[in-house]
Amino acid sequence: PYDPFRHEEYYKSMAFFNNTRDEDTPGEHPTLRMYEEEDQKKLNDISVWVKKYASAEKQVEVNNFLRTLEPKIHAHSCDQFINGALVDTKFLGIRNGGSVRLKSTNLDGKTNILFHYWMSKPGGSIELRSDKLNGEIIASIKLDTTGRKERTISVPLEETSGSHDLYFIFRNPKLNPTESVCGVEWMAFRDDLPGKNQPDFTSIGKKFNFLLNTKVENTPIMVESNSDLFRETKVFERGNWMVKGELVTPDVPKSLNPLVKNMPRNRLGFAQWLVSKDNPLTGRTVVNQVWEQMFGNGIVETMEDFGTQGDLPSHPQLLDYLAVRFTNEQEWSLKKLIRELALSATYRQDSRVSKEVTEMDPSNKWLSHGSRIRLSAEQVRDQALEVSGLLSKKMYGKPVMPFQPEGVWQVVYNNDQWVTSEGEDQFRRGVYTFQKRTSPYPSMISFDGSSREVCTIRRLRTNTPLQALVTLNDPVYMDAARALASKMIAAGGTAEGRISAGYKKAVFHSINDRKLKALATLYTEAFDLYKLDQKATQQILLTENAQPELAAMTIVANAILNLDEFLTKE
């Protein structure tokens, strides 16, 4: 209501993203299928074949389908259920003699139907009829009789044109009246691969069907719907999603730079518009986000709101200069932008500040001294593991499940469990930690990590006792303390020398006498305790052959990893 955007313009902007294939399905469709080396060779063979007997556009279309299995139609698109239902809102569960309708399906040029289903008992068939329940049979689908639970099959279609209502009739008289013939997840209507009359066509077809049923790694992605599956966007009257208003098409707000005529009205065109030289907002937003990461606060402090209700920039000319330079000279290179900021005299200022400067600029809004900010949730954990030598350098792959307390992970709708990763996977970077919106990773939440339930542009930093409880007691930080203590012991020399070495490794500067005395006293007290209590020594080191010296140094290492200067970037 405060910025120059009309109600309908919001929905026009939303229309760019409302035409994706994302339909909240259990398989997180659409996904990018990552094939193993041997399967990738089959995909390459198919791609070469299609290019040989058809156009380059057809080659791209076939390749994209095998990589994403899109476009396809999900079970929840069906209606008019007879003797069946949509199981768990996601699968067709039709009993013997039952049927379901798929409305207004374009069959122009379609010669096959791909059918992905699973079954608890083998056998049965499905008839596909056109326009009505007793209409012409255009396909007959024989279901698996070998007991295979899940598969994708390709079934030929009678040549048909235009859009038709399709009726699927399920049959298996051997089943009990309450049993479903099968569970259908999705279907896709396609044409034949090119080169049908060539000698090796059968071999290519087998490779195609093999890839459809290959188990692969899947990564959720965004894929745009084609014209057959186009999703309409309508204005919600007074914001009520149940009351649909006028139909709108993708467009950008009139108050901003317009879409150029040659920009397509889809997500690609929207992306081109975002980074157009006529759009100053994107560059400023990116620069402001990077500035916030490095200085603690953005030039515009309300990173999430660049509108009229957000804060004004503290240094508007600086923001303009950096944005123009970033989008033109640096050509959107984040590396170049970060390098320029890091080498600036402003960033390299000392964070120590006099009382007079603190009174004049308490929040460092005017950049009177170096920034001093607590590390992010992921960085706190990663730094402790890095200093201790435990951090895994492994890149990419599946998310991991490091230790978390029992009882945090509670799942209602399935049997999923939190299975603690083994080996170095326990110590991968925080970005690889498995995230579940209803059960976020506890230690990261304590350090203001996001639960992922809503989009969070800016994390507000807090300082609470819970954070100290995490870094003092969480097993991850105790593992780090034990590993750091082992390095300190290995450094040799006196206890004070070992403490000095561990301190310098953690904070990159030498320890002063006051801190050294305090940590040395802590070591002495801990050592006196553990040399008299073997059970406590074993508990702190998690081993039977526990040495009091290492246990005491672990306590000191734990204290070092909890120092404010260790958890703060300054």
C-alpha positions as CSV (number, residue, x, y, z in Angstrom):
1,P,0.0,0.0,0.0
2,Y,3.0,2.4,0.4
3,D,5.0,1.8,-2.8
4,P,3.8,2.7,-6.4
5,F,2.7,-0.8,-7.3
6,R,-1.0,-1.5,-8.2
7,H,-2.8,-4.5,-6.8
8,E,-3.0,-6.2,-10.2
9,E,0.7,-5.5,-10.9
10,Y,1.6,-7.8,-8.0
11,Y,-0.2,-10.7,-9.7
12,K,1.3,-9.8,-13.1
13,S,4.7,-10.2,-11.5
14,M,3.7,-13.4,-9.8
15,A,2.6,-14.8,-13.2
16,F,6.2,-15.1,-14.2
17,F,6.6,-17.8,-11.6
18,N,3.1,-19.2,-11.5
19,N,3.7,-21.2,-14.7
20,T,6.3,-23.6,-13.4
21,R,5.9,-27.4,-13.1
22,D,6.2,-27.3,-9.3
23,E,3.0,-29.0,-8.0
24,D,4.0,-29.9,-4.4
25,T,4.4,-33.6,-5.3
26,P,6.1,-36.2,-3.0
27,G,9.0,-36.7,-5.4
28,E,9.7,-32.9,-5.3
29,H,9.1,-32.8,-9.1
30,P,10.4,-31.3,-11.2
31,T,13.9,-32.6,-10.6
32,L,17.2,-32.8,-12.5
33,R,18.2,-36.4,-12.9
34,M,21.9,-37.1,-12.4
35,Y,22.9,-40.2,-14.3
36,E,25.9,-42.5,-13.5
37,E,28.6,-42.7,-16.2
38,E,27.2,-45.8,-18.0
39,D,23.7,-44.3,-18.0
40,Q,25.0,-41.0,-19.3
41,K,26.5,-42.8,-22.3
42,K,23.0,-44.2,-23.1
43,L,21.7,-40.6,-22.9
44,N,24.4,-39.4,-25.2
45,D,23.6,-42.2,-27.7
46,I,20.0,-41.2,-27.8
47,S,20.9,-37.5,-28.2
48,V,23.2,-38.3,-31.1
49,W,20.5,-40.5,-32.7
50,V,17.8,-37.8,-32.4
51,K,20.2,-35.2,-33.9
52,K,20.9,-37.4,-36.8
53,Y,17.3,-38.0,-37.8
54,A,15.6,-34.8,-36.5
55,S,16.2,-31.1,-35.8
56,A,18.5,-29.7,-33.1
57,E,15.3,-28.4,-31.3
58,K,14.0,-32.0,-31.1
59,Q,17.4,-33.1,-29.7
60,V,17.1,-30.5,-26.9
61,E,13.5,-31.5,-26.2
62,V,14.3,-35.2,-25.9
63,N,17.4,-34.6,-23.8
64,N,15.5,-32.2,-21.5
65,F,12.8,-34.8,-21.0
66,L,15.2,-37.6,-20.0
67,R,17.0,-35.2,-17.6
68,T,13.8,-33.8,-16.0
69,L,10.8,-36.1,-17.1
70,E,9.0,-32.9,-17.9
71,P,6.4,-32.1,-19.1
72,K,4.2,-34.7,-17.4
73,I,0.7,-34.7,-15.9
74,H,0.4,-35.6,-12.2
75,A,-2.4,-37.7,-10.7
76,H,-4.1,-34.8,-9.0
77,S,-5.0,-33.3,-12.4
78,C,-7.7,-36.0,-12.7
79,D,-11.3,-35.8,-11.6
80,Q,-14.7,-37.6,-11.8
81,F,-13.6,-40.6,-9.7
82,I,-15.7,-43.7,-9.8
83,N,-14.9,-46.6,-7.4
84,G,-11.6,-45.0,-6.5
85,A,-10.0,-41.9,-5.0
86,L,-6.9,-39.7,-5.0
87,V,-4.8,-41.5,-2.3
88,D,-3.0,-39.1,0.1
89,T,-3.9,-36.3,-2.4
90,K,-1.1,-37.6,-4.7
91,F,-1.8,-41.0,-6.3
92,L,-4.6,-42.5,-8.3
93,G,-6.1,-45.4,-6.3
94,I,-8.8,-46.9,-8.5
95,R,-10.4,-50.3,-7.8
96,N,-11.5,-53.0,-10.2
97,G,-14.0,-51.6,-12.7
98,G,-13.4,-48.0,-11.5
99,S,-12.5,-45.0,-13.6
100,V,-11.2,-41.5,-13.6
101,R,-11.2,-38.6,-16.1
102,L,-8.3,-36.5,-17.4
103,K,-9.9,-33.3,-18.8
104,S,-9.0,-31.5,-22.0
105,T,-5.8,-33.2,-23.1
106,N,-4.1,-32.2,-26.3
107,L,-3.2,-35.2,-28.4
108,D,-1.9,-33.5,-31.5
109,G,1.1,-35.6,-32.7
110,K,1.0,-37.8,-29.6
111,T,1.7,-41.4,-30.3
112,N,2.6,-42.8,-26.9
113,I,1.6,-42.5,-23.3
114,L,4.2,-42.9,-20.6
115,F,2.7,-44.3,-17.4
116,H,4.4,-44.3,-14.0
117,Y,2.8,-46.5,-11.5
118,W,3.3,-48.8,-8.5
119,M,1.4,-51.8,-7.4
120,S,1.1,-54.1,-4.3
121,K,-0.2,-57.1,-6.3
122,P,0.8,-57.9,-9.9
123,G,-1.5,-58.0,-12.9
124,G,-4.4,-56.0,-14.3
125,S,-4.9,-53.6,-17.1
126,I,-6.1,-50.1,-17.9
127,E,-8.2,-49.0,-20.8
128,L,-7.9,-45.4,-22.1
129,R,-11.1,-44.2,-23.8
130,S,-11.7,-40.9,-25.6
131,D,-14.4,-38.4,-24.7
132,K,-16.7,-40.7,-22.7
133,L,-16.6,-43.8,-20.5
134,N,-17.8,-46.0,-23.4
135,G,-15.9,-44.1,-26.0
136,E,-13.3,-45.3,-28.4
137,I,-10.4,-47.2,-26.9
138,I,-7.2,-45.4,-27.9
139,A,-4.8,-47.3,-25.7
140,S,-4.7,-50.5,-23.6
141,I,-2.2,-50.6,-20.8
142,K,-1.1,-54.1,-19.5
143,L,0.3,-53.8,-16.0
144,D,3.3,-55.7,-14.8
145,T,2.8,-59.3,-13.9
146,T,6.2,-60.0,-12.3
147,G,5.6,-58.3,-9.0
148,R,7.8,-55.3,-9.7
149,K,6.5,-52.6,-7.4
150,E,7.3,-49.4,-9.3
151,R,8.0,-48.7,-13.0
152,T,7.4,-46.5,-16.0
153,I,6.0,-48.0,-19.2
154,S,5.4,-46.7,-22.7
155,V,2.2,-47.6,-24.4
156,P,1.2,-46.8,-28.0
157,L,-1.8,-44.5,-28.7
158,E,-4.2,-44.6,-31.5
159,E,-3.6,-41.6,-33.8
160,T,-5.8,-38.8,-32.5
161,S,-5.8,-35.0,-32.9
162,G,-7.2,-32.1,-30.9
163,S,-8.1,-31.9,-27.2
164,H,-10.1,-34.7,-25.6
165,D,-11.4,-35.8,-22.2
166,L,-9.7,-39.1,-21.5
167,Y,-11.2,-41.8,-19.3
168,F,-8.9,-44.4,-17.6
169,I,-10.8,-47.6,-16.7
170,F,-8.9,-49.9,-14.3
171,R,-9.5,-53.7,-14.3
172,N,-8.2,-56.6,-12.2
173,P,-11.0,-59.0,-11.2
174,K,-8.6,-61.1,-9.0
175,L,-8.4,-58.3,-6.4
176,N,-10.6,-57.8,-3.4
177,P,-13.3,-55.2,-3.9
178,T,-11.4,-52.8,-1.6
179,E,-8.0,-53.1,-3.3
180,S,-6.7,-50.7,-5.8
181,V,-5.5,-52.0,-9.2
182,C,-2.4,-49.9,-8.9
183,G,-1.1,-46.5,-7.8
184,V,-0.5,-44.0,-10.6
185,E,1.8,-41.1,-9.9
186,W,2.1,-39.4,-13.3
187,M,1.7,-39.8,-17.0
188,A,3.1,-38.1,-20.1
189,F,1.9,-38.0,-23.7
190,R,4.7,-38.0,-26.3
191,D,5.5,-38.6,-29.9
192,D,7.8,-41.3,-31.3
193,L,11.6,-40.9,-31.3
194,P,12.8,-40.0,-34.8
195,G,14.3,-42.6,-37.1
196,K,11.6,-45.1,-36.5
197,N,12.3,-47.1,-39.7
198,Q,16.0,-47.3,-39.2
199,P,17.7,-50.6,-38.2
200,D,18.9,-49.6,-34.7
201,F,15.7,-47.9,-33.7
202,T,14.6,-50.7,-31.4
203,S,18.0,-50.5,-29.5
204,I,17.5,-46.8,-29.0
205,G,14.0,-47.3,-27.8
206,K,15.2,-49.8,-25.2
207,K,17.8,-47.3,-24.0
208,F,15.1,-44.7,-23.7
209,N,12.9,-46.9,-21.6
210,F,15.8,-48.1,-19.5
211,L,16.7,-44.5,-18.6
212,L,13.0,-43.9,-17.6
213,N,13.3,-46.6,-15.0
214,T,16.9,-45.9,-13.8
215,K,17.3,-45.0,-10.2
216,V,19.2,-41.7,-10.1
217,E,20.1,-38.8,-7.8
218,N,17.5,-36.1,-8.1
219,T,17.9,-32.3,-7.5
220,P,14.7,-30.2,-7.4
221,I,14.7,-27.5,-10.0
222,M,12.3,-25.1,-11.7
223,V,10.9,-26.0,-15.2
224,E,8.5,-23.9,-17.1
225,S,5.2,-25.4,-18.3
226,N,4.6,-25.7,-22.0
227,S,1.5,-24.3,-23.8
228,D,-0.5,-27.5,-23.2
229,L,-0.1,-27.2,-19.4
230,F,-0.1,-23.4,-19.1
231,R,-1.4,-22.3,-15.7
232,E,-3.6,-19.2,-15.6
233,T,-2.9,-16.4,-13.1
234,K,-5.8,-14.4,-11.7
235,V,-6.0,-11.5,-9.3
236,F,-7.1,-12.5,-5.8
237,E,-9.9,-10.1,-4.9
238,R,-8.9,-8.2,-1.7
239,G,-6.1,-10.8,-1.4
240,N,-8.5,-13.7,-0.9
241,W,-7.1,-16.7,-2.8
242,M,-10.6,-18.2,-2.9
243,V,-12.1,-15.3,-4.8
244,K,-10.5,-15.1,-8.2
245,G,-10.7,-11.9,-10.2
246,E,-9.5,-10.9,-13.7
247,L,-7.0,-13.0,-15.7
248,V,-3.6,-11.3,-15.9
249,T,-0.5,-12.0,-18.0
250,P,3.2,-11.7,-17.0
251,D,4.4,-8.1,-16.7
252,V,6.5,-5.8,-14.6
253,P,5.3,-2.8,-12.5
254,K,4.8,0.4,-14.6
255,S,6.8,2.4,-12.1
256,L,10.0,0.5,-12.9
257,N,11.8,0.1,-16.2
258,P,9.7,-1.7,-18.9
259,L,10.2,-5.0,-20.5
260,V,12.0,-4.5,-23.8
261,K,10.0,-5.8,-26.8
262,N,12.4,-8.6,-27.6
263,M,12.3,-10.0,-24.0
264,P,10.1,-13.1,-23.8
265,R,7.3,-12.9,-21.3
266,N,8.6,-15.8,-19.2
267,R,11.2,-16.3,-16.5
268,L,14.1,-15.8,-19.0
269,G,12.6,-12.4,-20.0
270,F,12.1,-11.5,-16.3
271,A,15.8,-12.4,-15.6
272,Q,16.9,-10.3,-18.5
273,W,14.8,-7.4,-17.2
274,L,16.3,-7.8,-13.7
275,V,19.9,-7.3,-14.9
276,S,19.1,-4.8,-17.6
277,K,21.2,-1.6,-17.5
278,D,18.0,0.3,-17.3
279,N,17.2,-1.4,-13.9
280,P,19.3,0.2,-11.1
281,L,17.5,-1.6,-8.3
282,T,19.1,-5.1,-8.8
283,G,22.7,-3.9,-8.6
284,R,22.0,-1.7,-5.5
285,T,20.3,-4.6,-3.8
286,V,23.2,-7.0,-4.5
287,V,25.8,-4.5,-3.4
288,N,23.9,-3.8,-0.2
289,Q,23.7,-7.5,0.7
290,V,27.4,-8.0,0.2
291,W,28.1,-4.8,2.2
292,E,26.0,-6.2,5.1
293,Q,27.9,-9.5,5.1
294,M,31.2,-7.7,5.4
295,F,30.3,-4.7,7.6
296,G,27.5,-6.0,9.7
297,N,24.8,-3.6,8.5
298,G,23.8,-2.6,5.0
299,I,24.1,0.9,3.6
300,V,20.4,0.5,3.6
301,E,19.9,-1.3,6.9
302,T,16.5,-2.8,5.9
303,M,17.9,-5.2,3.4
304,E,14.5,-6.8,3.0
305,D,12.8,-3.5,2.2
306,F,14.1,-1.1,-0.4
307,G,10.7,0.6,-0.6
308,T,9.3,3.8,0.9
309,Q,8.9,2.2,4.3
310,G,12.5,1.0,4.5
311,D,15.4,2.9,5.9
312,L,17.1,5.5,3.7
313,P,20.7,4.7,2.7
314,S,23.3,6.1,5.1
315,H,25.7,6.8,2.2
316,P,23.5,7.1,-0.9
317,Q,26.3,8.3,-3.2
318,L,28.5,5.4,-2.1
319,L,25.7,2.9,-2.9
320,D,25.2,4.5,-6.3
321,Y,28.9,4.4,-7.1
322,L,29.3,0.7,-6.0
323,A,26.2,-0.4,-7.9
324,V,27.2,1.3,-11.1
325,R,30.7,0.0,-10.9
326,F,29.5,-3.5,-10.0
327,T,27.0,-3.8,-12.9
328,N,29.3,-2.2,-15.5
329,E,33.1,-2.3,-14.9
330,Q,33.0,-5.4,-12.7
331,E,30.3,-7.1,-14.9
332,W,28.3,-8.5,-12.0
333,S,31.4,-10.3,-10.5
334,L,30.9,-10.8,-6.8
335,K,34.6,-11.8,-6.5
336,K,35.7,-8.4,-7.8
337,L,33.2,-6.5,-5.6
338,I,34.2,-8.4,-2.4
339,R,37.9,-7.8,-3.3
340,E,37.3,-4.1,-3.7
341,L,35.5,-3.8,-0.3
342,A,38.0,-6.0,1.5
343,L,41.0,-3.9,0.3
344,S,39.3,-0.6,1.2
345,A,40.7,1.6,4.0
346,T,37.2,1.6,5.5
347,Y,37.1,-2.2,5.9
348,R,40.6,-2.4,7.2
349,Q,40.0,0.0,10.1
350,D,40.8,-1.1,13.7
351,S,37.6,-2.3,15.5
352,R,39.0,-1.0,18.8
353,V,37.3,2.4,19.4
354,S,37.7,5.2,21.9
355,K,34.9,6.3,24.3
356,E,34.4,9.6,22.3
357,V,33.9,7.8,19.0
358,T,31.5,5.3,20.7
359,E,29.4,8.1,22.0
360,M,29.3,9.8,18.6
361,D,28.7,6.6,16.5
362,P,27.6,3.8,18.8
363,S,26.2,1.5,16.0
364,N,29.1,2.4,13.5
365,K,26.5,3.8,11.1
366,W,29.1,6.3,9.8
367,L,31.8,3.7,9.6
368,S,34.0,5.5,12.1
369,H,35.8,2.3,13.0
370,G,36.1,-1.3,11.9
371,S,33.1,-3.6,12.1
372,R,32.8,-6.1,14.9
373,I,30.1,-8.8,14.2
374,R,29.3,-12.2,15.6
375,L,29.7,-15.0,13.0
376,S,26.7,-16.6,11.4
377,A,25.3,-19.9,12.7
378,E,27.1,-21.9,10.0
379,Q,30.4,-20.0,10.4
380,V,30.5,-20.5,14.2
381,R,30.4,-24.3,13.7
382,D,32.7,-24.4,10.7
383,Q,35.3,-22.3,12.3
384,A,35.5,-24.5,15.4
385,L,35.9,-27.6,13.2
386,E,38.5,-25.9,11.0
387,V,40.7,-24.7,13.9
388,S,40.5,-28.2,15.4
389,G,41.5,-29.8,12.1
390,L,38.2,-31.8,11.9
391,L,36.4,-29.8,9.1
392,S,35.9,-32.0,6.0
393,K,37.0,-30.5,2.7
394,K,34.6,-32.7,0.8
395,M,32.5,-30.9,-1.8
396,Y,29.0,-31.5,-3.2
397,G,26.7,-34.5,-2.7
398,K,23.9,-35.3,-0.4
399,P,23.2,-33.3,2.8
400,V,24.6,-34.9,6.0
401,M,23.2,-35.5,9.5
402,P,25.7,-34.5,12.2
403,F,24.9,-35.3,15.8
404,Q,21.8,-33.8,17.3
405,P,20.0,-34.7,20.6
406,E,17.4,-37.4,20.8
407,G,13.8,-36.3,20.5
408,V,14.4,-33.3,18.3
409,W,13.6,-35.2,15.1
410,Q,9.9,-36.2,15.3
411,V,8.1,-37.1,12.1
412,V,4.3,-37.7,12.0
413,Y,3.5,-38.7,8.4
414,N,6.3,-41.2,7.7
415,N,9.1,-43.3,9.2
416,D,12.0,-41.0,8.4
417,Q,14.7,-40.9,11.1
418,W,17.7,-38.7,11.8
419,V,20.6,-41.1,11.2
420,T,23.8,-39.6,12.4
421,S,26.4,-39.6,9.5
422,E,29.6,-41.5,9.9
423,G,33.2,-40.6,9.4
424,E,34.1,-37.2,8.0
425,D,30.5,-36.6,6.9
426,Q,29.8,-35.6,10.6
427,F,32.2,-32.7,10.1
428,R,31.2,-31.3,6.7
429,R,30.5,-27.6,6.4
430,G,27.3,-26.3,7.9
431,V,25.8,-25.6,4.4
432,Y,25.5,-29.4,3.9
433,T,23.5,-30.0,7.1
434,F,20.2,-31.6,6.4
435,Q,17.4,-29.1,7.0
436,K,13.8,-29.9,7.8
437,R,11.4,-26.9,8.2
438,T,9.5,-28.5,11.0
439,S,12.6,-29.6,12.8
440,P,15.6,-27.2,12.1
441,Y,19.1,-28.1,13.3
442,P,19.0,-27.0,17.0
443,S,22.5,-25.5,17.5
444,M,22.1,-23.3,14.4
445,I,18.8,-22.0,15.5
446,S,20.5,-20.9,18.8
447,F,22.8,-18.7,16.6
448,D,19.9,-17.1,14.7
449,G,19.9,-19.6,11.8
450,S,16.7,-19.7,9.7
451,S,14.1,-22.5,10.1
452,R,13.4,-22.2,6.3
453,E,9.7,-21.9,6.9
454,V,9.6,-18.4,5.3
455,C,12.1,-16.5,3.1
456,T,14.5,-14.6,5.3
457,I,16.5,-11.8,3.6
458,R,18.2,-10.6,6.8
459,R,19.1,-12.5,10.0
460,L,19.0,-10.3,13.1
461,R,21.8,-11.2,15.4
462,T,21.1,-11.9,19.1
463,N,23.2,-12.6,22.1
464,T,21.7,-15.1,24.5
465,P,22.9,-17.6,27.2
466,L,21.7,-20.5,25.0
467,Q,24.5,-19.7,22.6
468,A,27.1,-20.3,25.3
469,L,25.3,-23.5,26.3
470,V,25.7,-24.8,22.7
471,T,29.4,-24.0,22.3
472,L,30.2,-25.3,25.8
473,N,28.2,-28.5,25.7
474,D,27.2,-29.5,22.1
475,P,29.0,-32.7,21.1
476,V,30.2,-31.1,17.9
477,Y,32.1,-28.4,19.9
478,M,33.3,-31.0,22.4
479,D,34.8,-33.0,19.5
480,A,36.4,-29.8,18.2
481,A,37.8,-29.1,21.7
482,R,39.3,-32.6,22.1
483,A,40.9,-32.4,18.6
484,L,42.3,-28.9,19.4
485,A,43.6,-30.1,22.8
486,S,45.5,-33.0,21.0
487,K,47.2,-30.5,18.8
488,M,48.1,-28.3,21.8
489,I,49.6,-31.3,23.6
490,A,51.5,-32.3,20.4
491,A,53.1,-28.8,20.3
492,G,55.2,-29.8,23.4
493,G,56.7,-27.7,26.0
494,T,55.1,-26.4,29.2
495,A,51.4,-26.1,29.8
496,E,51.6,-22.3,29.3
497,G,53.4,-22.9,26.0
498,R,50.8,-25.3,24.8
499,I,48.0,-22.9,25.8
500,S,49.7,-20.1,24.0
501,A,50.0,-22.2,20.8
502,G,46.3,-23.2,21.0
503,Y,45.2,-19.6,21.5
504,K,47.2,-18.3,18.6
505,K,45.9,-21.1,16.3
506,A,42.3,-20.1,17.2
507,V,42.5,-16.3,17.0
508,F,45.6,-15.6,15.0
509,H,47.4,-13.4,17.5
510,S,49.5,-14.0,20.7
511,I,47.9,-14.3,24.1
512,N,48.4,-11.6,26.7
513,D,49.6,-12.3,30.2
514,R,46.2,-11.8,31.9
515,K,44.5,-14.3,29.6
516,L,47.4,-16.8,29.8
517,K,47.2,-16.7,33.6
518,A,43.5,-17.3,33.6
519,L,43.7,-20.2,31.2
520,A,46.7,-21.7,33.0
521,T,44.8,-21.6,36.3
522,L,41.9,-23.3,34.6
523,Y,44.2,-26.0,33.3
524,T,45.8,-26.6,36.7
525,E,42.4,-26.9,38.4
526,A,41.1,-29.3,35.8
527,F,44.2,-31.4,35.9
528,D,44.0,-31.7,39.7
529,L,40.4,-32.9,39.3
530,Y,40.9,-35.4,36.5
531,K,44.0,-37.1,38.0
532,L,41.9,-38.0,41.0
533,D,38.8,-39.0,39.0
534,Q,39.4,-41.5,36.3
535,K,35.7,-41.9,35.5
536,A,35.3,-38.2,34.9
537,T,38.4,-38.3,32.7
538,Q,36.9,-41.1,30.6
539,Q,33.6,-39.2,30.2
540,I,35.3,-36.0,28.9
541,L,37.5,-37.9,26.5
542,L,35.0,-40.7,25.5
543,T,37.7,-43.4,25.9
544,E,38.8,-45.9,28.5
545,N,42.5,-45.1,28.1
546,A,42.0,-41.4,29.1
547,Q,44.9,-39.2,30.2
548,P,44.2,-36.4,32.8
549,E,46.6,-34.1,30.9
550,L,44.6,-34.3,27.7
551,A,41.3,-34.0,29.6
552,A,42.4,-30.8,31.3
553,M,43.7,-29.4,28.0
554,T,40.3,-30.2,26.5
555,I,38.7,-28.0,29.1
556,V,41.1,-25.2,28.1
557,A,40.5,-25.7,24.4
558,N,36.8,-25.6,25.0
559,A,37.2,-22.3,26.8
560,I,39.3,-20.9,23.9
561,L,36.6,-21.9,21.4
562,N,34.0,-20.0,23.5
563,L,35.9,-16.8,23.7
564,D,34.1,-13.7,22.4
565,E,37.0,-12.9,20.1
566,F,36.8,-16.4,18.6
567,L,33.1,-16.1,17.8
568,T,33.3,-12.5,16.5
569,K,34.7,-11.1,13.2
570,E,36.6,-8.0,14.0
